[in-house]
Amino acid sequence: MSLPIVTLLTRPGCHLCEEAKALLHELGARYPHRLEERNIDADPALRARYHLTIPVIRVGDVELEAPINRRELAAALHAVCQP
C-alpha cells in the first residue's frame, strides 16, 4: 500500500512554510503520508497563482492556504489516510 501524497507549496525563507512543514511532520505520526515540497519560485505559473498565499497544502482534492488551520489539515489528512 502506497502512502498518500501531500504537496506543500513553499519558497525558501518562508517561516510560515516551515511551520506548516513541522505541523505535517507532527500529524504524520497519526496520518502517514509522503510529503512533496514544490518551490513556487521555480515555476512561473505557481508563482503567479500563489505568490502571496503560501504556504499552500494540497491533500487529495483539498487545498488549504495560509494560515494553515490544524483542525482542517487533520481532517483532510484523515480523509486520505484511511485504509
N, CA, C and O atoms as a GROMACS GRO file, in nm:
protein
  332
    1MET      N    1   0.084  -0.118   0.000
    1MET     CA    2   0.000   0.000   0.000
    1MET      C    3   0.088   0.124   0.000
    1MET      O    4   0.177   0.138   0.084
    2SER      N    5   0.064   0.213  -0.093
    2SER     CA    6   0.145   0.334  -0.101
    2SER      C    7   0.082   0.443  -0.015
    2SER      O    8  -0.039   0.448   0.006
    3LEU      N    9   0.168   0.530   0.032
    3LEU     CA   10   0.122   0.641   0.116
    3LEU      C   11   0.061   0.750   0.029
    3LEU      O   12   0.106   0.773  -0.083
    4PRO      N   13  -0.041   0.818   0.081
    4PRO     CA   14  -0.097   0.932   0.008
    4PRO      C   15   0.008   1.043  -0.005
    4PRO      O   16   0.092   1.061   0.083
    5ILE      N   17   0.001   1.116  -0.114
    5ILE     CA   18   0.093   1.226  -0.137
    5ILE      C   19   0.029   1.356  -0.088
    5ILE      O   20  -0.086   1.386  -0.119
    6VAL      N   21   0.107   1.429  -0.010
    6VAL     CA   22   0.068   1.562   0.036
    6VAL      C   23   0.168   1.659  -0.023
    6VAL      O   24   0.289   1.641  -0.010
    7THR      N   25   0.118   1.762  -0.089
    7THR     CA   26   0.206   1.860  -0.154
    7THR      C   27   0.207   1.989  -0.074
    7THR      O   28   0.102   2.043  -0.040
    8LEU      N   29   0.327   2.037  -0.044
    8LEU     CA   30   0.346   2.165   0.025
    8LEU      C   31   0.406   2.262  -0.075
    8LEU      O   32   0.519   2.245  -0.120
    9LEU      N   33   0.330   2.366  -0.108
    9LEU     CA   34   0.381   2.472  -0.195
    9LEU      C   35   0.450   2.573  -0.105
    9LEU      O   36   0.390   2.625  -0.011
   10THR      N   37   0.575   2.602  -0.136
   10THR     CA   38   0.660   2.679  -0.046
   10THR      C   39   0.757   2.764  -0.125
   10THR      O   40   0.754   2.766  -0.248
   11ARG      N   41   0.843   2.833  -0.053
   11ARG     CA   42   0.957   2.903  -0.113
   11ARG      C   43   1.065   2.915  -0.005
   11ARG      O   44   1.033   2.913   0.114
   12PRO      N   45   1.188   2.928  -0.045
   12PRO     CA   46   1.296   2.940   0.053
   12PRO      C   47   1.276   3.063   0.142
   12PRO      O   48   1.235   3.170   0.096
   13GLY      N   49   1.306   3.044   0.270
   13GLY     CA   50   1.300   3.155   0.365
   13GLY      C   51   1.162   3.187   0.419
   13GLY      O   52   1.145   3.288   0.488
   14CYS      N   53   1.064   3.104   0.389
   14CYS     CA   54   0.926   3.128   0.433
   14CYS      C   55   0.906   3.062   0.570
   14CYS      O   56   0.899   2.940   0.579
   15HIS      N   57   0.896   3.142   0.674
   15HIS     CA   58   0.882   3.085   0.809
   15HIS      C   59   0.745   3.019   0.828
   15HIS      O   60   0.735   2.920   0.901
   16LEU      N   61   0.641   3.070   0.765
   16LEU     CA   62   0.510   3.006   0.774
   16LEU      C   63   0.512   2.869   0.706
   16LEU      O   64   0.444   2.776   0.749
   17CYS      N   65   0.591   2.859   0.600
   17CYS     CA   66   0.604   2.731   0.530
   17CYS      C   67   0.675   2.629   0.620
   17CYS      O   68   0.637   2.512   0.623
   18GLU      N   69   0.775   2.673   0.692
   18GLU     CA   70   0.846   2.584   0.785
   18GLU      C   71   0.752   2.539   0.896
   18GLU      O   72   0.758   2.424   0.939
   19GLU      N   73   0.666   2.628   0.944
   19GLU     CA   74   0.567   2.591   1.046
   19GLU      C   75   0.469   2.489   0.991
   19GLU      O   76   0.432   2.394   1.061
   20ALA      N   77   0.425   2.507   0.868
   20ALA     CA   78   0.332   2.413   0.805
   20ALA      C   79   0.400   2.277   0.788
   20ALA      O   80   0.338   2.173   0.810
   21LYS      N   81   0.526   2.276   0.749
   21LYS     CA   82   0.600   2.152   0.733
   21LYS      C   83   0.614   2.080   0.867
   21LYS      O   84   0.600   1.958   0.873
   22ALA      N   85   0.641   2.154   0.973
   22ALA     CA   86   0.651   2.094   1.106
   22ALA      C   87   0.517   2.035   1.150
   22ALA      O   88   0.514   1.928   1.211
   23LEU      N   89   0.408   2.102   1.119
   23LEU     CA   90   0.275   2.052   1.152
   23LEU      C   91   0.246   1.923   1.074
   23LEU      O   92   0.192   1.828   1.130
   24LEU      N   93   0.282   1.920   0.947
   24LEU     CA   94   0.265   1.799   0.867
   24LEU      C   95   0.348   1.684   0.925
   24LEU      O   96   0.302   1.570   0.929
   25HIS      N   97   0.467   1.714   0.968
   25HIS     CA   98   0.553   1.612   1.029
   25HIS      C   99   0.488   1.558   1.156
   25HIS      O  100   0.483   1.437   1.179
   26GLU      N  101   0.438   1.648   1.238
   26GLU     CA  102   0.373   1.609   1.363
   26GLU      C  103   0.249   1.522   1.336
   26GLU      O  104   0.230   1.419   1.400
   27LEU      N  105   0.166   1.564   1.244
   27LEU     CA  106   0.044   1.490   1.212
   27LEU      C  107   0.074   1.361   1.136
   27LEU      O  108  -0.011   1.271   1.130
   28GLY      N  109   0.192   1.351   1.080
   28GLY     CA  110   0.232   1.232   1.006
   28GLY      C  111   0.239   1.107   1.093
   28GLY      O  112   0.228   0.996   1.041
   29ALA      N  113   0.258   1.124   1.223
   29ALA     CA  114   0.258   1.007   1.312
   29ALA      C  115   0.121   0.940   1.314
   29ALA      O  116   0.111   0.818   1.321
   30ARG      N  117   0.017   1.020   1.307
   30ARG     CA  118  -0.120   0.966   1.308
   30ARG      C  119  -0.172   0.940   1.167
   30ARG      O  120  -0.247   0.846   1.144
   31TYR      N  121  -0.131   1.025   1.074
   31TYR     CA  122  -0.177   1.015   0.936
   31TYR      C  123  -0.056   1.004   0.844
   31TYR      O  124  -0.012   1.104   0.787
   32PRO      N  125  -0.001   0.884   0.828
   32PRO     CA  126   0.119   0.868   0.745
   32PRO      C  127   0.093   0.914   0.601
   32PRO      O  128  -0.010   0.884   0.541
   33HIS      N  129   0.190   0.986   0.548
   33HIS     CA  130   0.180   1.038   0.412
   33HIS      C  131   0.321   1.061   0.358
   33HIS      O  132   0.419   1.059   0.432
   34ARG      N  133   0.328   1.083   0.229
   34ARG     CA  134   0.455   1.119   0.165
   34ARG      C  135   0.447   1.268   0.130
   34ARG      O  136   0.357   1.310   0.057
   35LEU      N  137   0.541   1.344   0.181
   35LEU     CA  138   0.542   1.488   0.158
   35LEU      C  139   0.626   1.522   0.036
   35LEU      O  140   0.740   1.478   0.021
   36GLU      N  141   0.564   1.601  -0.053
   36GLU     CA  142   0.636   1.656  -0.168
   36GLU      C  143   0.633   1.808  -0.156
   36GLU      O  144   0.526   1.868  -0.147
   37GLU      N  145   0.750   1.867  -0.156
   37GLU     CA  146   0.760   2.013  -0.150
   37GLU      C  147   0.784   2.067  -0.290
   37GLU      O  148   0.863   2.012  -0.367
   38ARG      N  149   0.715   2.177  -0.321
   38ARG     CA  150   0.734   2.243  -0.450
   38ARG      C  151   0.763   2.390  -0.425
   38ARG      O  152   0.685   2.460  -0.360
   39ASN      N  153   0.875   2.434  -0.476
   39ASN     CA  154   0.915   2.574  -0.465
   39ASN      C  155   0.840   2.654  -0.572
   39ASN      O  156   0.863   2.636  -0.692
   40ILE      N  157   0.751   2.741  -0.530
   40ILE     CA  158   0.671   2.815  -0.628
   40ILE      C  159   0.756   2.909  -0.712
   40ILE      O  160   0.717   2.944  -0.824
   41ASP      N  161   0.871   2.950  -0.661
   41ASP     CA  162   0.957   3.040  -0.737
   41ASP      C  163   1.023   2.971  -0.855
   41ASP      O  164   1.076   3.037  -0.945
   42ALA      N  165   1.021   2.836  -0.856
   42ALA     CA  166   1.080   2.760  -0.967
   42ALA      C  167   0.980   2.736  -1.080
   42ALA      O  168   1.017   2.682  -1.184
   43ASP      N  169   0.855   2.776  -1.059
   43ASP     CA  170   0.751   2.753  -1.159
   43ASP      C  171   0.670   2.882  -1.176
   43ASP      O  172   0.594   2.919  -1.087
   44PRO      N  173   0.686   2.949  -1.290
   44PRO     CA  174   0.618   3.078  -1.310
   44PRO      C  175   0.466   3.073  -1.289
   44PRO      O  176   0.407   3.168  -1.236
   45ALA      N  177   0.403   2.964  -1.329
   45ALA     CA  178   0.257   2.954  -1.312
   45ALA      C  179   0.220   2.944  -1.164
   45ALA      O  180   0.124   3.008  -1.120
   46LEU      N  181   0.296   2.864  -1.087
   46LEU     CA  182   0.270   2.855  -0.943
   46LEU      C  183   0.299   2.987  -0.874
   46LEU      O  184   0.224   3.029  -0.786
   47ARG      N  185   0.407   3.053  -0.915
   47ARG     CA  186   0.441   3.182  -0.854
   47ARG      C  187   0.332   3.285  -0.880
   47ARG      O  188   0.295   3.360  -0.790
   48ALA      N  189   0.280   3.289  -1.000
   48ALA     CA  190   0.175   3.385  -1.034
   48ALA      C  191   0.048   3.358  -0.953
   48ALA      O  192  -0.019   3.451  -0.908
   49ARG      N  193   0.016   3.231  -0.935
   49ARG     CA  194  -0.108   3.196  -0.864
   49ARG      C  195  -0.098   3.207  -0.712
   49ARG      O  196  -0.193   3.249  -0.647
   50TYR      N  197   0.018   3.169  -0.655
   50TYR     CA  198   0.030   3.157  -0.510
   50TYR      C  199   0.128   3.255  -0.446
   50TYR      O  200   0.164   3.238  -0.329
   51HIS      N  201   0.170   3.354  -0.518
   51HIS     CA  202   0.274   3.447  -0.470
   51HIS      C  203   0.252   3.493  -0.326
   51HIS      O  204   0.346   3.490  -0.246
   52LEU      N  205   0.132   3.534  -0.292
   52LEU     CA  206   0.106   3.589  -0.158
   52LEU      C  207   0.028   3.496  -0.067
   52LEU      O  208  -0.008   3.535   0.044
   53THR      N  209   0.001   3.373  -0.110
   53THR     CA  210  -0.084   3.286  -0.029
   53THR      C  211  -0.011   3.166   0.030
   53THR      O  212  -0.075   3.083   0.094
   54ILE      N  213   0.118   3.155   0.011
   54ILE     CA  214   0.189   3.040   0.066
   54ILE      C  215   0.200   3.052   0.217
   54ILE      O  216   0.200   3.163   0.269
   55PRO      N  217   0.209   2.942   0.287
   55PRO     CA  218   0.212   2.807   0.233
   55PRO      C  219   0.074   2.761   0.188
   55PRO      O  220  -0.030   2.808   0.235
   56VAL      N  221   0.076   2.668   0.094
   56VAL     CA  222  -0.044   2.600   0.049
   56VAL      C  223  -0.017   2.451   0.062
   56VAL      O  224   0.089   2.402   0.023
   57ILE      N  225  -0.116   2.379   0.116
   57ILE     CA  226  -0.103   2.234   0.130
   57ILE      C  227  -0.215   2.170   0.050
   57ILE      O  228  -0.333   2.203   0.066
   58ARG      N  229  -0.176   2.078  -0.037
   58ARG     CA  230  -0.274   2.001  -0.116
   58ARG      C  231  -0.279   1.859  -0.061
   58ARG      O  232  -0.179   1.788  -0.056
   59VAL      N  233  -0.400   1.821  -0.020
   59VAL     CA  234  -0.425   1.687   0.033
   59VAL      C  235  -0.544   1.632  -0.044
   59VAL      O  236  -0.657   1.675  -0.023
   60GLY      N  237  -0.518   1.537  -0.133
   60GLY     CA  238  -0.627   1.486  -0.216
   60GLY      C  239  -0.687   1.601  -0.296
   60GLY      O  240  -0.616   1.673  -0.366
   61ASP      N  241  -0.819   1.617  -0.286
   61ASP     CA  242  -0.889   1.724  -0.357
   61ASP      C  243  -0.897   1.853  -0.277
   61ASP      O  244  -0.956   1.951  -0.322
   62VAL      N  245  -0.837   1.855  -0.158
   62VAL     CA  246  -0.845   1.971  -0.069
   62VAL      C  247  -0.719   2.055  -0.083
   62VAL      O  248  -0.608   2.003  -0.089
   63GLU      N  249  -0.739   2.185  -0.090
   63GLU     CA  250  -0.627   2.280  -0.095
   63GLU      C  251  -0.644   2.378   0.019
   63GLU      O  252  -0.742   2.452   0.024
   64LEU      N  253  -0.548   2.379   0.111
   64LEU     CA  254  -0.551   2.469   0.226
   64LEU      C  255  -0.447   2.577   0.207
   64LEU      O  256  -0.330   2.549   0.181
   65GLU      N  257  -0.491   2.703   0.220
   65GLU     CA  258  -0.399   2.817   0.207
   65GLU      C  259  -0.370   2.876   0.344
   65GLU      O  260  -0.444   2.854   0.440
   66ALA      N  261  -0.263   2.951   0.351
   66ALA     CA  262  -0.225   3.018   0.476
   66ALA      C  263  -0.337   3.113   0.519
   66ALA      O  264  -0.400   3.177   0.435
   67PRO      N  265  -0.363   3.122   0.647
   67PRO     CA  266  -0.299   3.048   0.755
   67PRO      C  267  -0.353   2.905   0.762
   67PRO      O  268  -0.472   2.882   0.744
   68ILE      N  269  -0.263   2.811   0.786
   68ILE     CA  270  -0.300   2.670   0.792
   68ILE      C  271  -0.364   2.641   0.926
   68ILE      O  272  -0.307   2.669   1.031
   69ASN      N  273  -0.485   2.585   0.921
   69ASN     CA  274  -0.561   2.550   1.040
   69ASN      C  275  -0.537   2.403   1.072
   69ASN      O  276  -0.561   2.316   0.989
   70ARG      N  277  -0.489   2.376   1.193
   70ARG     CA  278  -0.454   2.239   1.234
   70ARG      C  279  -0.574   2.144   1.219
   70ARG      O  280  -0.558   2.033   1.169
   71ARG      N  281  -0.690   2.186   1.262
   71ARG     CA  282  -0.809   2.100   1.259
   71ARG      C  283  -0.847   2.067   1.114
   71ARG      O  284  -0.878   1.952   1.082
   72GLU      N  285  -0.846   2.167   1.026
   72GLU     CA  286  -0.879   2.142   0.885
   72GLU      C  287  -0.776   2.052   0.818
   72GLU      O  288  -0.811   1.966   0.737
   73LEU      N  289  -0.649   2.072   0.852
   73LEU     CA  290  -0.544   1.988   0.795
   73LEU      C  291  -0.559   1.845   0.843
   73LEU      O  292  -0.547   1.751   0.764
   74ALA      N  293  -0.586   1.825   0.973
   74ALA     CA  294  -0.605   1.691   1.027
   74ALA      C  295  -0.723   1.623   0.960
   74ALA      O  296  -0.716   1.504   0.928
   75ALA      N  297  -0.832   1.696   0.937
   75ALA     CA  298  -0.950   1.638   0.872
   75ALA      C  299  -0.918   1.597   0.728
   75ALA      O  300  -0.961   1.490   0.684
   76ALA      N  301  -0.842   1.679   0.657
   76ALA     CA  302  -0.805   1.646   0.520
   76ALA      C  303  -0.714   1.524   0.517
   76ALA      O  304  -0.730   1.437   0.432
   77LEU      N  305  -0.619   1.517   0.609
   77LEU     CA  306  -0.530   1.402   0.616
   77LEU      C  307  -0.608   1.275   0.653
   77LEU      O  308  -0.585   1.168   0.597
   78HIS      N  309  -0.700   1.288   0.746
   78HIS     CA  310  -0.783   1.175   0.787
   78HIS      C  311  -0.859   1.118   0.667
   78HIS      O  312  -0.869   0.996   0.652
   79ALA      N  313  -0.911   1.205   0.584
   79ALA     CA  314  -0.990   1.161   0.468
   79ALA      C  315  -0.908   1.080   0.368
   79ALA      O  316  -0.962   0.989   0.305
   80VAL      N  317  -0.780   1.111   0.352
   80VAL     CA  318  -0.700   1.040   0.251
   80VAL      C  319  -0.612   0.930   0.311
   80VAL      O  320  -0.559   0.847   0.237
   81CYS      N  321  -0.598   0.927   0.441
   81CYS     CA  322  -0.508   0.831   0.505
   81CYS      C  323  -0.580   0.712   0.566
   81CYS      O  324  -0.517   0.630   0.634
   82GLN      N  325  -0.709   0.699   0.543
   82GLN     CA  326  -0.783   0.584   0.596
   82GLN      C  327  -0.765   0.466   0.504
   82GLN      O  328  -0.765   0.480   0.382
   83PRO      N  329  -0.750   0.346   0.563
   83PRO     CA  330  -0.731   0.225   0.481
   83PRO      C  331  -0.854   0.193   0.400
   83PRO      O  332  -0.855   0.094   0.326
   0.00000   0.00000   0.00000
